[in-house]
Amino acid sequence: MVLFPVLAWQTRILLDVEPDVQRRLALVVVGPARERAAGLLAATVAGLGTVAVAMVFPWLVGGVTGPVGSGDRSLPVGLALGLWAHLLALPAAVALGALASRAVTGSAGYGVAVLALGAVGALVLGLSGSVAPWLAPPVMATARALTGPLVVSTALLLSAGALAWAAVALAGYVWRRRVRP
């Protein structure tokens, strides 16, 4: 959950670095679909680097303690579940960051508001007993699922929900970019 707003902010920064004139030139030269896809691909690759750092950094600073293989989860299983949770948050975070980019919102202030609303919304709507948990990516549900024994059907349902949320958000990004190049 903590990495979700970081990845979204990173995506927004990456998409906002390109000046508007250069973005319009890229639209003309490579076409709108390739220009949007290149930005999203760059944000995803940068997000994968951040996920790698997030997986390694706790080991470097001594944040991982205790006996390895204790309880019902061994080290490889724990690492795989952690990687799954990080990779599950990545598409939704890239989609939220894309929706907050200047090309969609028109200004930096509105972009920050979209990011803040998305990050807080993911936290609040992801709480147990939420009235509309489908409005947010399932990052909180994933964190809760990892505290106990994870059932394969739950993992598949969370994965499908995260990918569906990201697909809807990215469709909104593509639609908004068609309306506002």
C-alpha positions as CSV (number, residue, x, y, z in Angstrom):
1,M,0.0,0.0,0.0
2,V,2.9,2.4,0.8
3,L,4.4,1.9,-2.6
4,F,1.2,2.6,-4.5
5,P,1.2,6.4,-4.2
6,V,5.0,6.5,-4.8
7,L,4.6,4.6,-8.1
8,A,1.7,6.8,-9.1
9,W,3.7,10.0,-8.3
10,Q,6.7,8.6,-10.2
11,T,4.5,8.0,-13.2
12,R,3.0,11.5,-13.1
13,I,6.5,13.0,-12.9
14,L,7.8,10.9,-15.8
15,L,4.8,11.8,-18.0
16,D,5.0,15.5,-17.1
17,V,8.8,15.9,-17.8
18,E,8.1,16.2,-21.5
19,P,7.2,19.7,-22.5
20,D,3.8,20.2,-24.2
21,V,5.4,21.2,-27.6
22,Q,7.6,18.2,-27.6
23,R,4.6,15.9,-26.8
24,R,2.7,17.4,-29.7
25,L,5.6,16.9,-32.0
26,A,5.8,13.2,-30.9
27,L,2.1,12.9,-31.6
28,V,2.7,14.1,-35.2
29,V,5.8,12.0,-35.8
30,V,4.9,8.6,-34.2
31,G,1.1,8.9,-33.9
32,P,-1.1,9.2,-30.8
33,A,-1.3,5.5,-30.0
34,R,2.5,5.0,-30.0
35,E,3.1,8.2,-28.1
36,R,0.8,7.2,-25.3
37,A,2.1,3.7,-25.3
38,A,5.7,4.9,-25.0
39,G,4.9,7.0,-22.0
40,L,3.1,4.2,-20.3
41,L,5.8,1.7,-21.1
42,A,8.5,4.1,-19.7
43,A,6.5,4.6,-16.6
44,T,6.1,0.8,-16.2
45,V,9.8,0.1,-16.6
46,A,10.6,2.9,-14.1
47,G,8.1,1.3,-11.7
48,L,9.7,-2.1,-12.1
49,G,13.0,-0.5,-11.0
50,T,11.3,1.0,-8.0
51,V,9.7,-2.3,-7.1
52,A,13.2,-4.0,-7.3
53,V,14.6,-1.3,-5.0
54,A,11.6,-1.8,-2.6
55,M,12.3,-5.6,-2.5
56,V,16.0,-5.3,-1.9
57,F,16.3,-2.2,0.3
58,P,14.9,-3.8,3.5
59,W,17.6,-6.4,3.3
60,L,20.3,-3.8,3.0
61,V,19.2,-1.8,6.0
62,G,18.5,-4.7,8.3
63,G,14.7,-4.4,8.0
64,V,14.3,-8.2,7.5
65,T,14.9,-10.0,10.8
66,G,14.0,-13.2,12.5
67,P,14.5,-16.8,11.6
68,V,14.2,-17.6,7.9
69,G,11.5,-20.1,7.1
70,S,9.6,-19.7,10.4
71,G,5.9,-20.3,10.5
72,D,4.0,-21.4,7.5
73,R,5.9,-19.3,4.9
74,S,9.5,-20.0,3.8
75,L,11.7,-17.3,2.5
76,P,11.1,-18.0,-1.2
77,V,7.4,-18.1,-0.7
78,G,7.5,-14.9,1.2
79,L,9.6,-13.2,-1.4
80,A,7.2,-14.4,-4.2
81,L,4.2,-13.1,-2.3
82,G,5.9,-9.8,-1.8
83,L,6.8,-9.5,-5.4
84,W,3.2,-10.5,-6.4
85,A,1.8,-7.7,-4.2
86,H,4.2,-5.1,-5.6
87,L,3.5,-6.1,-9.2
88,L,-0.2,-6.1,-8.5
89,A,0.0,-2.5,-7.4
90,L,2.1,-1.4,-10.4
91,P,-0.5,-1.3,-13.2
92,A,-3.0,0.5,-11.0
93,A,-0.4,3.0,-9.9
94,V,0.7,3.7,-13.5
95,A,-2.9,4.2,-14.5
96,L,-3.5,6.6,-11.6
97,G,-0.3,8.5,-12.4
98,A,-1.3,8.7,-16.0
99,L,-4.7,10.1,-15.1
100,A,-2.9,12.7,-12.9
101,S,-0.5,13.8,-15.7
102,R,-0.6,17.3,-17.0
103,A,-1.7,16.0,-20.5
104,V,-4.9,14.8,-18.9
105,T,-5.6,17.3,-16.1
106,G,-4.3,20.5,-17.8
107,S,-2.4,21.8,-14.7
108,A,0.0,20.6,-12.0
109,G,-2.5,21.5,-9.3
110,Y,-5.3,19.4,-10.6
111,G,-2.8,16.6,-11.1
112,V,-1.8,16.7,-7.5
113,A,-5.4,16.7,-6.5
114,V,-6.1,13.6,-8.6
115,L,-3.1,11.8,-7.1
116,A,-4.1,12.7,-3.5
117,L,-7.7,11.7,-4.1
118,G,-6.6,8.4,-5.7
119,A,-4.1,7.5,-3.0
120,V,-6.5,8.4,-0.1
121,G,-9.4,6.8,-2.0
122,A,-7.4,3.6,-2.4
123,L,-6.8,3.6,1.4
124,V,-10.3,4.6,2.5
125,L,-12.2,2.5,0.0
126,G,-10.0,-0.4,0.6
127,L,-10.8,-0.7,4.3
128,S,-12.9,-3.7,5.5
129,G,-16.6,-3.0,5.2
130,S,-16.1,-0.3,2.6
131,V,-19.3,0.7,0.8
132,A,-17.7,0.7,-2.6
133,P,-14.4,-1.3,-2.6
134,W,-14.6,-1.7,-6.4
135,L,-13.9,2.1,-6.9
136,A,-10.3,1.6,-5.7
137,P,-7.6,-0.8,-6.7
138,P,-7.4,-3.8,-4.3
139,V,-4.1,-2.8,-2.7
140,M,-5.5,-2.8,0.8
141,A,-7.3,-6.1,0.2
142,T,-3.9,-7.5,-1.0
143,A,-2.2,-6.3,2.1
144,R,-4.9,-7.9,4.3
145,A,-4.7,-11.2,2.3
146,L,-1.0,-11.4,2.9
147,T,-1.3,-11.3,6.7
148,G,-2.9,-14.8,6.7
149,P,-2.8,-17.9,4.6
150,L,-3.4,-16.9,1.0
151,V,-5.9,-19.0,-1.0
152,V,-5.2,-19.3,-4.7
153,S,-8.7,-18.3,-5.6
154,T,-8.3,-15.1,-3.5
155,A,-5.0,-14.3,-5.2
156,L,-6.6,-14.8,-8.6
157,L,-9.6,-12.6,-7.7
158,L,-7.3,-9.9,-6.4
159,S,-5.2,-10.1,-9.5
160,A,-8.2,-9.9,-11.8
161,G,-9.6,-7.0,-9.8
162,A,-6.4,-5.0,-9.9
163,L,-6.0,-5.6,-13.7
164,A,-9.6,-4.7,-14.3
165,W,-9.3,-1.5,-12.3
166,A,-6.1,-0.5,-14.2
167,A,-7.7,-1.3,-17.5
168,V,-10.7,1.0,-16.8
169,A,-8.4,3.7,-15.5
170,L,-6.1,3.4,-18.6
171,A,-9.2,3.5,-20.9
172,G,-10.1,6.7,-19.2
173,Y,-6.6,8.0,-19.8
174,V,-6.7,7.1,-23.5
175,W,-10.1,8.6,-23.9
176,R,-9.1,11.8,-22.2
177,R,-5.9,12.1,-24.2
178,R,-8.0,11.7,-27.4
179,V,-10.2,14.6,-26.3
180,R,-7.3,16.7,-25.1
181,P,-4.0,16.0,-27.0
